Amino acid sequence: MIRIVSHGELTAVRSLIKTKKPKIEYREHPTRSESQLRRFCQIVRAYLDDLDRRRFVHRPGFGCTMCESSDGTYDGC
């Protein structure tokens, strides 16, 4: 569970860490500027456009070795 709380110029991110002894992590970050938010939106838009065009970045991982379409190697997906 993650909760984001804004306090003026700082944004706090609170995360519940689910372990045997649960704890709450609390981190503060400076609030993003308009140009940073615009850049983030551009990146997300480019990503969504690529998904719509079915263009994916091929980044095989360990799970690829278990895929029925794989030849058992990382690059066989």
N, C-alpha and C positions, 0 to 999 in steps of 0.2 A: 504494500500500500504506500503510495506516494502522495504527499499533499504539498502544494505550492502556495505560499502566502507572501503577499507583497507588502512591504513596510516602507513606503516612500521611495528612497533611492536604492534600497536593498530588496532582493527577492530571496526568501528562505525556502529551502526544500527540506521537508521532513519526510523521512523514510522509516517505515517499520521493518526492522530486520527480524525475520522469523527464524529463530534458532531455539535451542533448548531453553536458553535464557533470553527471551525477546528484549530488544532494545530499540530505541528511537535515535536515528542519526539526524543531525540538524546541520545544514550547511547554508551559508549565506553567500550570495553572489550579487554583484552590481546589476541593477536593472538594465536590460538591453536598450540600446539607442534605436531610433527609427531606422537608421541605415542598416543596423544589424538585423532587425526584424524583416526589413525589405529583402535583404540578402537571403535570409532563411526561407522566406516565402518563395523566392526565385528557385532555390535549390529544391524545395518540395514540389513546386510546379513542374520543374524539369523531370524529376523522378516520376511523377504521376503521368506526365506526357509519354515518357519511355514505357511505362507499364501499359498504357493504352495502345501503343504501337507494338507491344510484345517484344521490346528490346530489353534484354537483361544482361547484367554484368555477370560473366561466368566466374564464380568463385567457389569451386568445389571444396568440400570439407570432408571430415571423417564420415558423416552420414551418407555421403555419396557412395561409399563402398558397400553399403547395405541396400541400396536402391535396386529394384528389379531391372531398371534400364541400364545399370552400370555393368562394366566388365570387371569390377572388383578393384579398380584403381581410382585414385582421386580425380584423374582427368577423363574418365570414361563416361561421365554423366551425359 
